[in-house]
Amino acid sequence: MAEIVAGIGVPHTPVFPALVERKGPDCEEARLYGEVERFLSEARADAMLIFSNDHFNTFFFDNFPLFAIGVAEATCGPNDQTPMPSYDVPVHEKLAGHLRAGAIRAGYDIAITQEFTLDHAFMVPWHFINARLKLPIVPFFIDGFSDPLPSARRVWQMGEALREAIGQFLAPSGSSPSAAAASRWRSAARSPTGANVRARPTAPGPRTCKSACRPANTIF
């Protein structure tokens, strides 16, 4: 059965990748992100469940769910104008589908997106703490911009339902028996909560999807 092995929170400030490149690897920002990366490595997580919001780059007003989960083999980012490298990102498709089903059974209507890219809210943390580890992720979107917003109580209770679903996840045959989730908290005032998960998938490698990333007109 899967288990949660770590919980972390980091900012996704879009200027940080360029700032660290300019200031060098010994700057405070690089040092602090490096400590988080080491902590995550020592936790030996196999996957990361990331909670964050979208800044109208993946979704827009014509289709902006309160809650959505990305279920796919892979994605990429950033899909906005954040000055940082582009990455192909593996997604733990089986765990993502399992968590969505568990949340729905618990009474939470979780939208699914199967063709999507990620903006800096997901990709800045990826750049600093997962670019070398390359853990597959489960991207979980929580609306933090388009009113009416979900209540903090509702988000907390949904997190409890996801925690229960993680404990019921069976890792694929031949993989680690425990699944660890790596969670991230937003640094903004309306930050959704995050949680961390681990599980080593045996599915084929992610498809290349950098060509799907297109710059957005605006960064929020």
N, C-alpha and C positions, 0 to 999 in steps of 0.2 A: 504494500500500500504506500501511497505517496505521503510525504510529510513536509511541512513548512520548516525550513532550516535557518532562514534569515529574514530580516526586514530592514530595509534601508530607505533613506530619504535624501534626495539631492536636488539642487536647482537645475532648471533647464534653460537658464539665461542664454539667449541666442548669440550674444557677443563673446561668450567665454572661449569657444574654440579659437577664434582669431586673436583674442586677447592673450591666451596662453602661448600661441605661436609667436606672437610679438615679444612677450615678456620672457619667454624661455621656460624650460622644464623645472627650474628651481623656484618659480613664483609660487605664491601662496595658493592660488587656485589649482595649479597642477599638483601641488603637494597634497591638498585636501582630497581632491578627486582620486589621487593615487592611493591614499589610505582606504578609501571606500573600495577601490578595485582590489586591493589586497585582502580586505575583509571578505569580499564576495568570493574571491578565489579560495580562501581558507574555509569558507562554508561549504565548498564542494557542491555547489548547486548545479543541477543539470538543466534547468530552464528558469526563465524569469517571467513572472506575471507582473506586468507593468500597468499601473493605473495612472492615467493622465487625461488631459483634455485636448481638444483639437481647436486650433485658432482659425477656423473657417478655411482650412487648406485641404483637408480630407473630406469634410462635410460642409454644407452650406444651408441657408435658410429653407431651401426647397426640400431638404432631406437631412434633418439634424436630430438624431435620436438622443434621448436622455442617457441611455446606456447602449453600448455596442461593443462587440468583441470581434477581432479579426481572426478568421478561420481560413487559413491558406497554407501552402507549403513555404512561401517566402514573400517578402515585401522589400521595400527599399526606401531610402530617404537621404537627405531631407527633401521634401516636395515644396519647400518655400525658398526664400532668398537668403537663408542663413549661410554666412560665409564659413563653410566647413567642408570636408571631404564628403563625397557620396558613398553610401554603403549598401550592399546587398545584405538583407537581414533574414536569417532563417526563423521560421515560425513553427512552434510546436503544435501542429495542426490537430493531433489527436487530443492533447490536453485541452486545447482551446474549445473544441467541440464538446468535450466532456463537461467543462465548466459551464458552458452556455446551457447545456441540457439540465445540469444540476440546478442552476439558478432559476430556470423556467419552472422546474418541478417545485421549487420553493416559493413560487409566486411572483417572480421578477421577469418582466418582459424585456429580454435582452435582444437587441437587434443583431443581425449578423452581417458582416461585410467580408466578401471573399476576393474582391479585387480592389486594393487600396494601397496607398503609400502613406508615409508618416512625416509629420513636420518636426520642428525642432524640439517640441515637448518630449518626444520619444528619442530623437536622434542625438541631441546634445549629451544626455546621460550615456547613450550607447557609445558615443565617440570616446568618452573618458573612462568608462568602467567596464565596457564589454567588447570593444573593438578587438582586443587581443584574446579574450576568453571565448568570444563568439558563441555564447550560450543561446540556444533558441528561445524566443520570447513568445508570450501571449499578450498581445496589445489589447488593453481594455480601456475604452473611451468613456469618460464621464463628462456630460455637458457642464461646462463652467462659464458659458457666455450667453446662451440663448434662453431668455426667460420663457416660461417659468423653470427655475432650476430645481433639481431634486433636493430634498431636505437632507441635512446632515444625518438625521436619524435613519432615513431611508438608505442612504449610502452605507452607513455603518451596518445596518441589518443585512444588506446585500453582501457585504464583506463576510459576515458570519456564515451566510449560506454558501459562499464560495469556499470558505475554509472547510466546511463540512464536505463539499464536493471534492476538494483536493484530497482529503483523507480517504475518499472512496476510489481514487484513481489508481488503476493498475498499470504499472509501467509495461511497455511492450516486452515480449519474450526476449530474453537475452540481454536486457538492459538492467540498470540499477533498480533494485526493488523499492527504493524510496524516491519520491519526487519532491524536489525542493523548489520553492517559488521565491524569486527575488523581487521585492516590492519597492516601489518608488513613490515618494510623496512629492506633490508639487510644492514649490516654494512660494507661490502666489497666495494672496489673501484667501481666495476661495479654493484652497487646495483640496482635491479629492484624496482619499487615503490610498495607500499602496500596500501591496503584500508580495512576498517572495516565494517562488516555488522551484523545485528541482526535479528533473526527470530526463533521462537520456533517450532520445528517440532513435528508432532504427529505420526510419523512413528514408527514401532517397534524398540526396542533397538538394538544397534549394535551387530553384531556377534563377537565372540572372534576370533582374528586372530594373536595372538602372535606367534603361530607356524609357520606363514608365514615369520617371520622376520629371516633372515639369515645374519651372519656377512659378510661384504665385505672384500676383500683382502687389500684394500687401502683406506685411508681417505685423501681427498684433502683439 
